[in-house]
Amino acid sequence: MMFYKIMIRVVQGLIWLINGRVTVLNREKLPTGNYVLVGPHRTWWDPVFFAVAGIPDEYMFMAKKEVFKNPLIGWFVRHANGFPVDRAKPGPSAIKIPVKGLKNSNLSLVIFPSGSRHSNDMKEGALLIARMAKKPIVPLVYQGPLTFKELFKRNNVTLAYGDPIDPADFPKKETESAPLFDQALKQRFDDLDQQIDPNWHYVDQNPEKAPK
């Protein structure tokens, strides 16, 4: 935990040096206690902005298992509360690890329901985890640079939190809950984008990687 506390402040300082002030809207919507933080995955660095926006809350993250093949990067991610997930075959650990963390620690979970920056389909994992851990789901959207060089233009990142979602509001049967959750999240994300800047539109920087 101490490693995370130190590194998140270092990262916060680096973001200020590179990008300047980050605007965060609706922070009062964050619930007391830990929660499942969800957002559309728009850049490889939006998890970092999510974590910094939530300070002093601390987070754990899902990371694709390939990240941990590099000993140095794997060590860093693991000590920053990251845990490996096989995206092709997630397995029970993809649910059990975050549920246990939410129940037995003060850590919240950052998860991108679409799973990829190149997909708009919402997976039900976030809902299942929140339901099993009995924690609220908090939407958060990022509007800002989608390429690294644009980060240096400064003061151009805004994030907005939405109202918490109670997982108990959805049917327990997956075939019924999945489309409802998908629709609810997309609507929350659209509403938050409209609140920040209705003229801002996400453009996938690598559309060739999008699912066919």
C-alpha positions as CSV (number, residue, x, y, z in Angstrom):
1,M,0.0,0.0,0.0
2,M,2.8,2.4,0.8
3,F,4.3,1.9,-2.6
4,Y,1.0,2.9,-4.2
5,K,0.7,6.0,-2.0
6,I,4.1,7.1,-3.0
7,M,3.9,6.3,-6.7
8,I,0.4,7.9,-7.2
9,R,1.8,11.2,-5.9
10,V,4.8,10.9,-8.2
11,V,2.5,10.2,-11.1
12,Q,0.3,13.1,-10.1
13,G,3.3,15.4,-10.2
14,L,4.4,14.1,-13.6
15,I,0.9,14.7,-15.0
16,W,1.0,18.3,-13.7
17,L,4.4,18.8,-15.4
18,I,3.4,17.3,-18.7
19,N,-0.3,18.2,-19.0
20,G,-1.0,20.9,-16.3
21,R,-4.1,21.1,-14.3
22,V,-6.7,18.3,-14.7
23,T,-10.3,19.3,-14.2
24,V,-12.5,16.8,-12.3
25,L,-16.3,17.3,-12.2
26,N,-18.8,15.8,-9.8
27,R,-16.3,14.4,-7.3
28,E,-19.0,14.7,-4.6
29,K,-20.7,11.7,-6.2
30,L,-18.1,9.3,-5.0
31,P,-19.6,7.1,-2.3
32,T,-18.3,6.5,1.2
33,G,-16.3,3.3,1.2
34,N,-14.9,1.5,-1.7
35,Y,-16.6,0.9,-5.1
36,V,-16.2,-0.3,-8.7
37,L,-15.1,2.5,-10.9
38,V,-16.0,2.0,-14.6
39,G,-15.3,4.0,-17.7
40,P,-15.0,3.8,-21.5
41,H,-11.4,2.8,-22.3
42,R,-10.1,5.6,-24.6
43,T,-6.3,5.7,-24.2
44,W,-3.7,3.6,-22.6
45,W,-3.2,6.2,-19.9
46,D,-6.8,6.8,-18.8
47,P,-6.4,4.3,-15.9
48,V,-3.6,6.6,-14.6
49,F,-5.9,9.7,-14.8
50,F,-8.7,7.7,-13.1
51,A,-6.4,6.8,-10.2
52,V,-5.1,10.4,-9.8
53,A,-8.6,11.9,-10.0
54,G,-9.7,9.7,-7.1
55,I,-6.9,10.6,-4.7
56,P,-6.9,9.8,-1.7
57,D,-8.9,6.7,-2.7
58,E,-6.7,3.8,-3.7
59,Y,-7.4,1.4,-6.5
60,M,-6.6,-2.0,-7.9
61,F,-6.5,-2.7,-11.6
62,M,-6.9,-5.6,-14.0
63,A,-4.0,-5.9,-16.4
64,K,-3.6,-8.2,-19.3
65,K,-1.3,-11.1,-18.4
66,E,1.2,-10.2,-21.1
67,V,2.3,-7.2,-19.0
68,F,3.6,-9.4,-16.3
69,K,6.0,-11.3,-18.7
70,N,8.4,-8.3,-18.3
71,P,9.9,-8.7,-14.9
72,L,10.4,-5.0,-14.3
73,I,7.0,-3.9,-15.6
74,G,5.3,-6.8,-14.0
75,W,6.9,-6.0,-10.6
76,F,5.8,-2.4,-10.9
77,V,2.2,-3.2,-11.9
78,R,1.8,-5.8,-9.2
79,H,3.0,-3.4,-6.5
80,A,0.6,-0.8,-7.9
81,N,-2.2,-3.2,-7.0
82,G,-2.4,-4.6,-10.5
83,F,-3.3,-8.3,-11.1
84,P,-3.1,-10.4,-14.3
85,V,-6.1,-11.4,-16.4
86,D,-6.2,-13.5,-19.5
87,R,-8.4,-11.6,-21.9
88,A,-8.9,-14.5,-24.2
89,K,-9.9,-16.9,-21.3
90,P,-10.6,-14.8,-18.2
91,G,-11.3,-17.7,-15.8
92,P,-12.7,-17.5,-12.2
93,S,-9.7,-15.5,-10.9
94,A,-10.8,-12.5,-13.0
95,I,-13.8,-12.3,-10.7
96,K,-12.5,-13.8,-7.4
97,I,-9.5,-11.6,-7.0
98,P,-11.3,-8.2,-7.3
99,V,-14.2,-9.4,-5.2
100,K,-11.9,-10.5,-2.4
101,G,-10.0,-7.2,-2.7
102,L,-13.2,-5.1,-2.5
103,K,-14.5,-7.1,0.5
104,N,-11.2,-7.4,2.5
105,S,-9.5,-4.1,1.9
106,N,-10.1,-0.4,1.4
107,L,-9.2,-0.6,-2.3
108,S,-11.7,0.3,-5.0
109,L,-11.5,-1.4,-8.4
110,V,-10.9,0.4,-11.8
111,I,-12.4,-1.7,-14.6
112,F,-13.2,-0.9,-18.3
113,P,-16.3,-2.9,-19.1
114,S,-15.6,-2.8,-22.9
115,G,-12.3,-4.6,-22.1
116,S,-10.5,-2.8,-24.9
117,R,-9.9,0.7,-26.3
118,H,-11.3,-0.7,-29.7
119,S,-14.6,-2.0,-28.5
120,N,-17.9,-0.4,-27.4
121,D,-19.5,-3.6,-26.2
122,M,-20.0,-3.6,-22.4
123,K,-19.1,-6.9,-20.7
124,E,-21.0,-7.9,-17.6
125,G,-17.9,-8.5,-15.4
126,A,-18.1,-5.2,-13.6
127,L,-21.8,-5.8,-12.7
128,L,-21.0,-9.4,-11.5
129,I,-18.0,-8.2,-9.4
130,A,-20.0,-5.3,-7.8
131,R,-22.9,-7.6,-7.1
132,M,-20.8,-10.3,-5.4
133,A,-18.8,-7.7,-3.4
134,K,-22.0,-5.7,-2.6
135,K,-20.4,-2.4,-3.8
136,P,-21.7,0.4,-5.9
137,I,-20.6,1.1,-9.5
138,V,-19.4,4.6,-10.3
139,P,-19.2,5.8,-13.9
140,L,-16.3,8.1,-14.9
141,V,-15.4,9.5,-18.3
142,Y,-12.2,11.0,-19.7
143,Q,-12.1,13.7,-22.3
144,G,-8.7,14.7,-23.4
145,P,-5.7,13.9,-25.6
146,L,-5.8,10.6,-27.4
147,T,-2.2,10.9,-28.6
148,F,0.9,11.4,-26.4
149,K,2.0,14.6,-28.1
150,E,-1.3,16.3,-27.3
151,L,-0.7,15.8,-23.6
152,F,1.9,18.5,-23.7
153,K,-0.6,21.1,-24.9
154,R,-1.6,21.4,-21.2
155,N,-4.8,22.0,-19.3
156,N,-6.8,19.9,-21.7
157,V,-8.0,16.9,-19.7
158,T,-11.4,16.8,-18.0
159,L,-13.0,13.9,-16.1
160,A,-16.5,13.6,-14.8
161,Y,-18.1,11.2,-12.3
162,G,-21.7,10.0,-12.6
163,D,-24.2,8.9,-10.0
164,P,-23.4,5.6,-8.4
165,I,-25.3,2.6,-9.8
166,D,-26.7,-0.1,-7.5
167,P,-26.0,-3.6,-8.9
168,A,-29.1,-4.8,-7.1
169,D,-31.2,-2.8,-9.5
170,F,-30.5,-5.3,-12.3
171,P,-31.9,-8.8,-12.7
172,K,-29.8,-11.6,-11.4
173,K,-30.2,-13.6,-14.6
174,E,-27.3,-12.7,-16.9
175,T,-29.4,-12.9,-20.1
176,E,-31.6,-10.2,-18.7
177,S,-29.1,-8.1,-16.8
178,A,-26.4,-7.9,-19.5
179,P,-28.3,-5.8,-22.1
180,L,-29.8,-3.6,-19.4
181,F,-26.4,-2.9,-17.9
182,D,-24.9,-2.3,-21.3
183,Q,-27.6,0.2,-22.1
184,A,-27.4,1.9,-18.7
185,L,-23.6,2.4,-18.9
186,K,-23.6,3.7,-22.4
187,Q,-26.3,6.2,-21.4
188,R,-24.3,7.3,-18.3
189,F,-21.2,7.7,-20.4
190,D,-23.0,9.7,-23.1
191,D,-24.6,12.0,-20.5
192,L,-21.2,12.7,-18.9
193,D,-19.6,13.4,-22.2
194,Q,-22.4,15.9,-22.9
195,Q,-21.9,17.5,-19.6
196,I,-18.1,18.0,-20.2
197,D,-18.3,19.0,-23.9
198,P,-21.1,18.0,-26.2
199,N,-18.9,18.7,-29.2
200,W,-16.2,16.3,-28.1
201,H,-16.2,12.9,-30.0
202,Y,-14.0,9.9,-29.4
203,V,-12.0,8.8,-32.4
204,D,-10.2,5.4,-32.1
205,Q,-6.6,6.0,-32.9
206,N,-6.1,2.4,-34.1
207,P,-9.4,1.4,-35.7
208,E,-7.7,-1.6,-37.4
209,K,-7.6,-3.3,-34.0
210,A,-11.3,-3.0,-33.5
211,P,-13.3,-6.3,-33.5
212,K,-14.7,-7.3,-36.8
